[in-house]
Amino acid sequence: MTQLRKAIIITGAAGGLGKAIVKCCMERFPGLAIVATDISPEVNTMFEGPVLAYQMDVTDEASIAALRMAIEEKELQVWAIVNNAGVSDFFPITEKSKESLEKIFAINTFGPVNMVRAFLPHLIETKGRVVNISSESVRLPAAFHPYANTKIALEALSVSMRNELALWGAKLILIRPGAINTPFLDGLHDLKNRTGDSIYSEYLHNFAIKAPKEIRKIVEPERVASIVLKALTKSKPKRYYRVNNNPMLRIAQRLPHWLRDYFMLRMLK
């Protein structure tokens, strides 16, 4: 029986980190098919060389099924999935619409689960790998920051998926990056200009001014992409890889919850 050529899928490939991951995978895995996907149609014209680009929505099972069909028609077998697709936003969870919260969870939390479910037979057959991009913000969820909540939920689901995949010899690895030099941070920097008529507008404005000052070092996406490569290539990868994590978050995480809340309220008022 002819052995199928293996493939790596990268979601969110049109973003800054996604592009860096695609480029690194092209260089490191010349014999594998690199499949770049994104909800934006720009992904179709973004890459040069032997990249297979597809517009796809990680929240839409029909869209993912179409990708799987296209991959199988090319006689490819998925060995790895890098779940990088994600969105970030800052808003009051107690005030914002149910739809706004569901949307960010649908992409950041359930998108990776949808991808693993769709390609589970491939991952079992190839004893493949899943790399989920999380965030260092899981250490300290805060007001107005639903992104951190979605990543906390993703990490909990990832533990269950990792244990299930291990029964078939497949691996799942989580990456926890700190601040990355991509447009992802734009939502924080322009928050003070879009507080609108929220009942929290004064506190949102304070948050928008003070939160960026808590960001320490910002790394280029290529640095994080290199850690993704490590997760893909190590024979015994770590369960968690941390890159550019803010030491202040590590300290804050060890504080009692009442003290964390105290400092958060001080920052917002």
FIDO-468193 format. One record per residue (C-alpha): residue in three letters; x, y, z; residue number from 1. Coordinates in Angstrom, 1 decimal. Layout:
// residues N
[ala,[X,Y,Z],NUM],
...
//
This chain:
// residues 269
[met,[0.0,0.0,0.0],1],
[thr,[1.4,3.4,-1.0],2],
[gln,[2.2,5.6,2.0],3],
[leu,[0.4,8.9,1.9],4],
[arg,[2.3,12.2,2.1],5],
[lys,[2.0,13.8,5.5],6],
[ala,[0.6,17.3,6.0],7],
[ile,[0.7,20.0,8.7],8],
[ile,[-2.3,22.3,9.0],9],
[ile,[-1.9,25.8,10.4],10],
[thr,[-5.0,27.7,11.3],11],
[gly,[-5.1,31.5,11.5],12],
[ala,[-2.3,31.6,8.9],13],
[ala,[-3.0,35.1,7.6],14],
[gly,[-2.1,36.7,11.0],15],
[gly,[1.4,37.7,12.1],16],
[leu,[2.1,34.6,14.2],17],
[gly,[0.4,32.3,11.6],18],
[lys,[2.6,33.6,8.8],19],
[ala,[5.7,33.0,10.9],20],
[ile,[4.6,29.5,11.7],21],
[val,[3.9,28.7,8.1],22],
[lys,[7.3,30.0,7.0],23],
[cys,[9.1,28.0,9.7],24],
[cys,[7.3,24.8,8.8],25],
[met,[8.1,25.3,5.1],26],
[glu,[11.8,25.6,6.0],27],
[arg,[11.9,22.8,8.6],28],
[phe,[9.6,20.2,6.8],29],
[pro,[10.4,20.4,3.1],30],
[gly,[9.0,16.9,2.5],31],
[leu,[5.6,17.6,4.1],32],
[ala,[2.6,19.4,2.7],33],
[ile,[2.1,22.7,4.5],34],
[val,[-1.6,23.6,4.6],35],
[ala,[-2.3,27.2,5.5],36],
[thr,[-5.9,28.1,6.5],37],
[asp,[-7.6,31.3,7.6],38],
[ile,[-11.1,32.7,7.6],39],
[ser,[-9.7,35.6,5.5],40],
[pro,[-9.6,35.1,1.7],41],
[glu,[-6.2,36.9,1.7],42],
[val,[-4.7,33.5,2.7],43],
[asn,[-5.1,32.3,-0.8],44],
[thr,[-2.6,34.8,-2.2],45],
[met,[-0.3,35.3,0.8],46],
[phe,[2.2,32.6,0.4],47],
[glu,[4.8,31.8,-2.2],48],
[gly,[6.2,28.3,-2.8],49],
[pro,[4.6,24.9,-2.2],50],
[val,[2.0,26.0,0.4],51],
[leu,[-1.6,24.8,0.1],52],
[ala,[-3.8,27.7,1.1],53],
[tyr,[-7.5,27.3,1.9],54],
[gln,[-10.1,29.8,3.3],55],
[met,[-11.7,28.0,6.2],56],
[asp,[-13.7,28.9,9.3],57],
[val,[-12.7,26.9,12.5],58],
[thr,[-16.2,27.5,13.9],59],
[asp,[-18.0,26.0,10.9],60],
[glu,[-17.9,22.2,10.8],61],
[ala,[-19.0,22.2,7.1],62],
[ser,[-16.0,24.4,6.3],63],
[ile,[-13.6,22.1,8.1],64],
[ala,[-15.2,19.1,6.4],65],
[ala,[-14.6,20.7,3.0],66],
[leu,[-10.9,21.2,4.0],67],
[arg,[-10.6,17.5,5.0],68],
[met,[-12.1,16.5,1.7],69],
[ala,[-9.7,18.7,-0.3],70],
[ile,[-6.7,17.3,1.7],71],
[glu,[-7.8,13.7,1.1],72],
[glu,[-8.4,14.3,-2.6],73],
[lys,[-4.7,15.3,-2.8],74],
[glu,[-3.9,11.9,-1.1],75],
[leu,[-2.5,13.7,2.0],76],
[gln,[-2.6,12.5,5.6],77],
[val,[-2.6,15.1,8.4],78],
[trp,[0.2,14.5,10.8],79],
[ala,[0.0,17.7,12.8],80],
[ile,[-2.4,20.6,13.5],81],
[val,[-1.3,23.9,14.8],82],
[asn,[-4.4,25.6,16.2],83],
[asn,[-3.3,29.2,16.0],84],
[ala,[-6.6,30.9,14.9],85],
[gly,[-7.9,33.3,17.5],86],
[val,[-9.4,36.6,18.2],87],
[ser,[-8.8,39.1,21.0],88],
[asp,[-11.1,41.7,22.4],89],
[phe,[-11.6,43.7,25.6],90],
[phe,[-15.1,44.3,26.9],91],
[pro,[-17.2,44.0,30.1],92],
[ile,[-18.3,40.4,30.3],93],
[thr,[-21.3,41.4,32.6],94],
[glu,[-22.6,43.9,30.0],95],
[lys,[-21.7,42.7,26.5],96],
[ser,[-24.1,40.7,24.5],97],
[lys,[-24.3,36.9,24.7],98],
[glu,[-23.5,36.7,21.0],99],
[ser,[-20.2,38.6,21.5],100],
[leu,[-19.1,36.2,24.2],101],
[glu,[-20.1,33.1,22.3],102],
[lys,[-18.2,34.3,19.2],103],
[ile,[-14.9,34.6,21.0],104],
[phe,[-15.3,31.3,22.7],105],
[ala,[-16.4,29.7,19.4],106],
[ile,[-13.1,30.6,17.8],107],
[asn,[-10.6,30.5,20.6],108],
[thr,[-11.9,27.6,22.6],109],
[phe,[-14.0,25.4,20.4],110],
[gly,[-12.2,26.0,17.1],111],
[pro,[-9.3,23.8,18.2],112],
[val,[-11.7,21.1,19.4],113],
[asn,[-13.5,21.2,16.0],114],
[met,[-10.2,20.7,14.2],115],
[val,[-9.1,17.7,16.3],116],
[arg,[-12.5,16.1,15.9],117],
[ala,[-12.5,16.4,12.2],118],
[phe,[-9.0,15.1,11.7],119],
[leu,[-9.0,12.5,14.5],120],
[pro,[-8.7,9.5,12.1],121],
[his,[-5.7,11.1,10.5],122],
[leu,[-4.0,11.9,13.9],123],
[ile,[-4.6,8.3,15.1],124],
[glu,[-3.2,6.8,11.9],125],
[thr,[-0.1,9.0,11.9],126],
[lys,[0.3,9.1,15.6],127],
[gly,[0.4,12.8,15.0],128],
[arg,[0.6,16.0,17.0],129],
[val,[-1.6,18.9,18.0],130],
[val,[-0.2,22.2,19.0],131],
[asn,[-2.6,24.6,20.7],132],
[ile,[-1.7,28.2,21.0],133],
[ser,[-2.7,29.4,24.5],134],
[ser,[-1.6,32.5,26.3],135],
[glu,[0.3,33.5,29.4],136],
[ser,[-2.9,35.5,30.4],137],
[val,[-4.3,32.2,31.8],138],
[arg,[-2.2,32.9,34.9],139],
[leu,[-4.3,36.0,35.8],140],
[pro,[-7.8,36.4,34.3],141],
[ala,[-8.9,40.0,34.7],142],
[ala,[-11.8,42.4,34.2],143],
[phe,[-12.7,43.2,30.6],144],
[his,[-10.5,40.5,29.2],145],
[pro,[-12.6,37.6,27.9],146],
[tyr,[-9.6,36.4,25.8],147],
[ala,[-7.9,35.0,28.9],148],
[asn,[-11.2,33.2,29.8],149],
[thr,[-11.3,31.5,26.4],150],
[lys,[-7.7,30.3,26.8],151],
[ile,[-8.3,29.0,30.3],152],
[ala,[-11.2,26.9,28.9],153],
[leu,[-9.0,25.8,26.0],154],
[glu,[-6.3,24.6,28.4],155],
[ala,[-8.8,22.6,30.4],156],
[leu,[-10.2,21.0,27.2],157],
[ser,[-6.6,20.4,26.0],158],
[val,[-5.8,18.3,29.0],159],
[ser,[-8.7,16.0,28.3],160],
[met,[-7.8,15.9,24.6],161],
[arg,[-4.2,15.2,25.4],162],
[asn,[-5.2,12.2,27.5],163],
[glu,[-7.5,10.8,24.9],164],
[leu,[-5.0,11.3,22.0],165],
[ala,[-2.3,9.6,24.1],166],
[leu,[-4.4,6.4,24.0],167],
[trp,[-3.6,6.3,20.3],168],
[gly,[0.0,7.4,20.5],169],
[ala,[-0.7,11.0,19.4],170],
[lys,[0.5,14.1,21.3],171],
[leu,[-0.9,17.5,22.3],172],
[ile,[1.2,20.4,23.3],173],
[leu,[0.2,23.8,24.6],174],
[ile,[2.2,27.0,23.9],175],
[arg,[1.8,29.9,26.3],176],
[pro,[3.3,33.0,24.7],177],
[gly,[3.5,36.4,26.3],178],
[ala,[3.2,39.6,24.3],179],
[ile,[3.9,39.2,20.6],180],
[asn,[4.5,42.0,18.1],181],
[thr,[1.4,41.5,16.0],182],
[pro,[-1.9,43.5,15.5],183],
[phe,[-3.3,41.3,18.3],184],
[leu,[-2.4,44.1,20.8],185],
[asp,[-4.2,46.8,18.8],186],
[gly,[-7.5,46.1,20.6],187],
[leu,[-5.9,47.1,23.9],188],
[his,[-4.1,50.2,22.6],189],
[asp,[-7.3,51.7,21.0],190],
[leu,[-9.7,50.6,23.8],191],
[lys,[-9.8,54.1,25.3],192],
[asn,[-11.3,55.4,22.0],193],
[arg,[-14.2,52.9,22.0],194],
[thr,[-15.6,52.8,25.5],195],
[gly,[-18.9,54.2,24.1],196],
[asp,[-21.8,54.6,26.5],197],
[ser,[-20.8,51.6,28.6],198],
[ile,[-21.7,51.9,32.3],199],
[tyr,[-18.0,50.9,32.8],200],
[ser,[-16.7,53.6,30.5],201],
[glu,[-14.6,55.3,33.2],202],
[tyr,[-13.1,52.0,34.3],203],
[leu,[-12.5,50.9,30.7],204],
[his,[-10.6,54.1,30.1],205],
[asn,[-8.4,53.6,33.1],206],
[phe,[-7.8,50.0,32.1],207],
[ala,[-6.9,51.1,28.6],208],
[ile,[-4.3,53.6,29.9],209],
[lys,[-2.8,51.4,32.6],210],
[ala,[-2.8,47.9,31.2],211],
[pro,[-0.3,48.5,28.3],212],
[lys,[2.2,49.7,31.0],213],
[glu,[2.1,46.2,32.5],214],
[ile,[3.3,44.7,29.3],215],
[arg,[7.0,44.0,29.6],216],
[lys,[9.0,42.6,26.7],217],
[ile,[7.4,42.1,23.3],218],
[val,[8.9,39.5,21.0],219],
[glu,[8.6,39.0,17.3],220],
[pro,[6.3,36.2,16.1],221],
[glu,[9.3,34.3,14.7],222],
[arg,[10.4,33.6,18.3],223],
[val,[7.1,32.0,19.1],224],
[ala,[7.1,30.1,15.8],225],
[ser,[10.5,28.6,16.8],226],
[ile,[8.9,27.2,19.9],227],
[val,[6.1,25.7,17.8],228],
[leu,[8.7,23.9,15.8],229],
[lys,[10.3,22.6,19.0],230],
[ala,[6.9,21.2,20.0],231],
[leu,[6.6,19.5,16.5],232],
[thr,[10.1,18.1,16.3],233],
[lys,[11.0,16.9,19.9],234],
[ser,[10.6,13.2,20.3],235],
[lys,[9.4,13.8,23.9],236],
[pro,[7.9,17.3,23.8],237],
[lys,[6.9,19.1,27.0],238],
[arg,[3.2,19.4,27.7],239],
[tyr,[3.6,23.2,28.1],240],
[tyr,[6.1,25.6,26.5],241],
[arg,[6.3,29.1,27.8],242],
[val,[7.8,32.0,25.8],243],
[asn,[8.3,35.6,26.8],244],
[asn,[6.2,35.2,29.9],245],
[asn,[5.9,38.3,32.2],246],
[pro,[7.6,37.6,35.5],247],
[met,[5.1,40.0,37.2],248],
[leu,[2.3,37.6,36.2],249],
[arg,[4.1,34.7,37.9],250],
[ile,[4.3,36.7,41.1],251],
[ala,[0.7,37.9,40.9],252],
[gln,[-0.5,34.3,40.4],253],
[arg,[0.9,33.3,43.8],254],
[leu,[-0.9,36.0,45.6],255],
[pro,[-4.1,35.2,47.5],256],
[his,[-7.2,35.8,45.5],257],
[trp,[-8.4,38.6,47.8],258],
[leu,[-5.1,40.4,47.2],259],
[arg,[-5.3,40.0,43.4],260],
[asp,[-8.8,41.5,43.5],261],
[tyr,[-7.5,44.4,45.6],262],
[phe,[-4.8,45.3,43.1],263],
[met,[-7.1,44.9,40.2],264],
[leu,[-9.7,47.3,41.7],265],
[arg,[-6.9,49.8,42.4],266],
[met,[-5.8,49.7,38.8],267],
[leu,[-9.4,50.3,37.5],268],
[lys,[-10.3,53.1,39.9],269],
//
